[in-house]
Amino acid sequence: MSQRPNEAALFDRATLDARIVFVSAVFLLAFAFMALLDRVGAPIRFVGAATPWFTVAALATLGFLLHSTRVSAYYTADRCVPGAYAGFAGASLMIALSLPFSARIAGHSWMIGVIAGVVIGLAAATLYLGPILRKTGAYSISGLFVARFKNQKIRQALIAAVAIPSALLAMAGNLIAVEALADLTGASRPFSAFAIGAASLFIAGPGGLSGVIWASAAAGGVALLGFGWPIAALEFQGNLPVGLLGGGSGWSEAGQLLTNWQIMPPNLLFGVEFSVTVAMALGVAALAPLLAPAVTTANVATARRSGIAAMLWSGVFILLISSVMASAAITFANSVKDRPSEQLPAAVYAASGKGLITICNDYVDGPLQAQKACLDQEIKPGTPLKPQNVRPVDSSFLIGVLPELTGLGAAASGLLAAAVVGLGLSLAAMGLQACGAALGHDALYHLRGDVDLSSRRLAITRLVLIVVSALAYVISVLNIFAAGELVAMALAISAACVAPSLILIFWSRAGSQEALIALIGGLIGLLTTLFLAEARRRVDIYALTGLAGATLGLAAALVSGLNSSKRDPDAEAFVKNIHEDEDHVVAFE
């Protein structure tokens, strides 16, 4: 009799592995078919566009096939995702929100600053907060706030603070995928925005977290192949301009190029960079989408294993993306070096016409316009240009252009575009799910004080998904925000308004009053410093405003808690139990 549960678990795992193998085989066969079409001379534009569009359709189909109306499946993926896969999905989400800052990765700005803060925050989220969240049995971080703080209005405010950064990340992921489709495949922006919005709804709507977590894992697999193929091919040919593990002079050359092109900002003072690191770590650690993979695991030990897997796979992704970016920067600079403005490669003129490259500080469509733009800069026809005269506008161009510059073929270009599209789509879907879970489940279910109908919860959640997706569509079409700005805004709000209350969870003297003070103080600090800041579009500025809000809110809450003589036995028991070896502290299931 005692062997039956083990046998059932082994059977379920074998079934899961078989499904994963099947999905992997479908993706690999499709990509191999595109490579074959490229080899036999199929139209380059078709081959380059087919792979990312197939990826969009495949991820949407995968999410839809995992549809469920059971609450346990919709909000927790039945808590049956193996730690390795949950961690891999978490790593893909981490690298997706880091894509707008990929130039800093290539510039080896890892030890301090934005990227260091993201990595530290991911470690805190996956190795510490994720297992605690799984231990409590909560469906999300907002559910943890509901369990800890008893005042209904405070709960509602904290749930809103959790939902807003999640919605912003959904919009950022949508924008990342739309820009990749529009810039790398030539699709129109409105159609790309509609397709990505519909795909994210197909992933997050029918299956909830179950669909999102497996779609994110699949997107991570596409990204691993998409970023790894060009690097492996160039390394095999002996043409990789940078050392794969960081050696050689290529990295410093790439960093200098990225700085000269103003894609990677110059280093700030150590104190400022350290503050940015702390701010980014606070913001990332308190993000609901990054904590969601831990909710899908079977127990605390599995959640910890998923955290370890997330950190390891994040290191692999960072290595691959930095190599792609650095190699593309060096190869692009060499392709335009010592060439006059009227003799640049045709791909450079095409990219400049799309607004991806400036030639002599202007966007041009052909050699004659380039010649005129350079004449305005007092560069005569026939004069060789320097790399800084032909400047990529942002890092997204460099990520996708490497296969074309190195002659790897349209299939490699399409696969690299599919990697970026898949990562953006996974971030959009996870942001939608986290926002919907906070507003549709935690706000509606736990705050009502009674047992609500599952159908009502699912309906409200899906309504939230549609509203946020519609806003993401409008933002993508109008192009009023950059993806990096949306991510920076999400991290600033998370650091200022969510992280202080998350810290107070572990302090037994903190009650609902302290949580309210922390939230209001964080919001005031964030808005005040953001209003006073000059360069608001820089991620560093957003990070510092978030840190200012977090510092003000947490300091005010600490003063209030220390001056209070009240004792809350429930809070003391919660804090005590949360670190004990128990399966659950609060029963949400």
Helices and strands as residue ranges (DSSP letters): H 3-39, H 44-65, H 71-76, G 77-79, H 83-98, G 99-101, H 102-106, H 114-124, I 125-129, H 130-136, H 141-148, H 152-185, H 189-207, H 209-237, H 250-260, H 270-285, H 288-295, H 300-336, G 341-343, H 346-353, E 357-359, H 367-376, G 387-389, E 390-392, H 395-406, H 410-436, I 437-446, H 454-478, H 483-493, I 494-498, H 499-504, H 512-532, H 539-563, H 569-577
